[in-house]
Amino acid sequence: MRKQGYKVFVIVCLIYVFYVAIVNLVLNPDAGEFLAHKVNQLKQPNLSVWLTVLHIHVWFSCLAMLSGAINFSSFMYNKHRKYHKKNGYAFVFFVAGVSLTAGYMAPYSTGGKLSSIGFNLTSIIWLTITVLAIVHVRRKRMDQHRGFMIRSYAFCFTNLFVHFITKLLNDGFGMQYETSYTAGVYGAIIANLLVAEVVIQYGKRRSAH
């Protein structure tokens, strides 16, 4: 990644992490607005446990985004290879943490069972892609490793895409919130994979010139 582009990328990630942390952990720690959409659901979570898991989920998500961003630095890879490796495994740990906490929250998802299946599918795809990235690097397939790390990192933006699509469908097209949210969950999977492929193909074209 070119130096200037990387700086912009890191700044965007830091802004997003700061925003997510402030909104979820400071301004709205009880998730009141979000939980308001779950009032009519048949399956209700234990609020204190659910909030604790949510906060852990947010922390792991933020740490995954930060550790992943650091490892895309050419300087860190070339000059601090051991740290790059350790930080890579830390990223895997954070991804696993995000997926495990998501697994607990999935059954209580807004939108019911279909939405829950979507979140579990997201976790399965993310973990599989991340494991494949590790398999490739251990076999010295660096191009494949980088490609799968880009795909894995794209899933750090799942929450962003879910809420963007939900808001677009709910506010822009008047679709019921629960239906919009469910569509957002599946739409986020597609968006993550598409954005990752665009970045990968762009990188290949830049390398070819």
ZAMARGU-4260 file (C-alpha; in steps of 0.2 Angstrom, whole numbers, plus 5000, padded with zeros to 4 digits):
<rodrens>
0) 5000/5000/5000 | 5007/5017/4995 | 5013/5028/5009 | 5000/5042/5007 | 4986/5030/5004
5) 4990/5020/5019 | 4990/5036/5030 | 4973/5040/5024 | 4967/5023/5027 | 4974/5023/5045
10) 4966/5040/5048 | 4949/5033/5042 | 4950/5018/5053 | 4955/5028/5068 | 4940/5040/5066
15) 4928/5025/5064 | 4935/5016/5079 | 4934/5032/5089 | 4916/5034/5083 | 4911/5016/5087
20) 4919/5016/5104 | 4911/5033/5109 | 4894/5029/5103 | 4893/5011/5110 | 4903/5013/5126
25) 4901/5031/5132 | 4885/5040/5124 | 4874/5024/5123 | 4881/5011/5135 | 4864/5004/5138
30) 4860/5002/5119 | 4843/5009/5123 | 4839/5015/5105 | 4845/4998/5097 | 4836/4988/5110
35) 4819/4997/5107 | 4818/4987/5091 | 4818/4971/5100 | 4803/4975/5112 | 4791/4964/5102
40) 4803/4949/5099 | 4798/4932/5106 | 4816/4929/5112 | 4823/4942/5124 | 4840/4942/5131
45) 4846/4944/5149 | 4849/4962/5148 | 4865/4963/5159 | 4873/4948/5151 | 4869/4954/5134
50) 4876/4972/5137 | 4892/4964/5144 | 4894/4953/5129 | 4890/4968/5117 | 4903/4979/5125
55) 4916/4965/5124 | 4911/4963/5106 | 4914/4981/5103 | 4931/4981/5111 | 4936/4966/5101
60) 4930/4974/5085 | 4939/4990/5088 | 4955/4980/5092 | 4954/4969/5076 | 4952/4985/5066
65) 4967/4993/5073 | 4979/4978/5073 | 4974/4974/5055 | 4977/4991/5050 | 4995/4991/5058
70) 4999/4975/5048 | 4995/4982/5031 | 5010/4994/5034 | 5024/4990/5022 | 5036/4998/5035
75) 5030/4986/5049 | 5032/4971/5038 | 5049/4975/5031 | 5057/4982/5047 | 5048/4973/5061
80) 5044/4956/5054 | 5042/4947/5071 | 5030/4961/5077 | 5020/4959/5061 | 5019/4940/5064
85) 5013/4942/5082 | 5001/4956/5078 | 4994/4945/5064 | 4990/4931/5077 | 4983/4945/5088
90) 4971/4950/5074 | 4966/4931/5073 | 4962/4931/5091 | 4952/4947/5090 | 4942/4940/5075
95) 4938/4925/5085 | 4932/4936/5100 | 4921/4946/5088 | 4914/4930/5081 | 4911/4921/5098
100) 4902/4936/5105 | 4892/4938/5090 | 4887/4920/5091 | 4879/4923/5108 | 4870/4939/5102
105) 4864/4931/5086 | 4849/4922/5093 | 4842/4939/5099 | 4845/4948/5083 | 4833/4961/5077
110) 4823/4953/5063 | 4822/4936/5071 | 4829/4919/5065 | 4833/4924/5047 | 4844/4939/5054
115) 4852/4927/5067 | 4857/4915/5053 | 4864/4929/5043 | 4875/4934/5058 | 4881/4916/5061
120) 4885/4915/5042 | 4895/4931/5044 | 4905/4924/5058 | 4908/4907/5049 | 4914/4916/5033
125) 4925/4928/5042 | 4934/4914/5053 | 4936/4903/5037 | 4944/4917/5027 | 4955/4922/5042
130) 4961/4904/5044 | 4964/4902/5026 | 4975/4918/5027 | 4986/4909/5041 | 4987/4893/5030
135) 4994/4903/5015 | 5007/4912/5025 | 5013/4896/5034 | 5015/4889/5016 | 5024/4905/5010
140) 5011/4910/4998 | 5012/4928/5002 | 5001/4935/4988 | 4987/4923/4993 | 4990/4927/5011
145) 4988/4946/5008 | 4972/4943/4997 | 4964/4933/5011 | 4969/4946/5024 | 4961/4960/5014
150) 4945/4949/5013 | 4946/4946/5032 | 4949/4964/5036 | 4934/4970/5025 | 4923/4961/5038
155) 4929/4973/5051 | 4916/4985/5043 | 4901/4973/5044 | 4893/4984/5057 | 4895/4999/5046
160) 4887/4991/5031 | 4873/4983/5041 | 4868/5000/5048 | 4870/5009/5031 | 4859/4997/5022
165) 4847/4997/5036 | 4845/5016/5036 | 4845/5017/5017 | 4830/5004/5016 | 4821/5010/5031
170) 4822/5029/5029 | 4825/5030/5010 | 4812/5017/5004 | 4801/5015/5019 | 4804/4997/5022
175) 4800/4990/5039 | 4815/4992/5051 | 4816/4973/5055 | 4815/4969/5037 | 4828/4982/5033
180) 4840/4976/5046 | 4839/4958/5040 | 4843/4964/5022 | 4857/4974/5030 | 4865/4959/5038
185) 4865/4949/5021 | 4869/4964/5011 | 4884/4967/5022 | 4892/4950/5018 | 4890/4954/5000
190) 4897/4972/5002 | 4912/4966/5012 | 4917/4953/4999 | 4914/4965/4984 | 4925/4979/4992
195) 4939/4967/4996 | 4939/4960/4978 | 4940/4978/4972 | 4955/4982/4983 | 4963/4966/4978
200) 4961/4968/4959 | 4967/4987/4961 | 4982/4981/4970 | 4986/4969/4956 | 4984/4982/4943
205) 4996/4994/4952 | 5009/4980/4954 | 5008/4976/4936 | 5013/4993/4931
</rodrens>
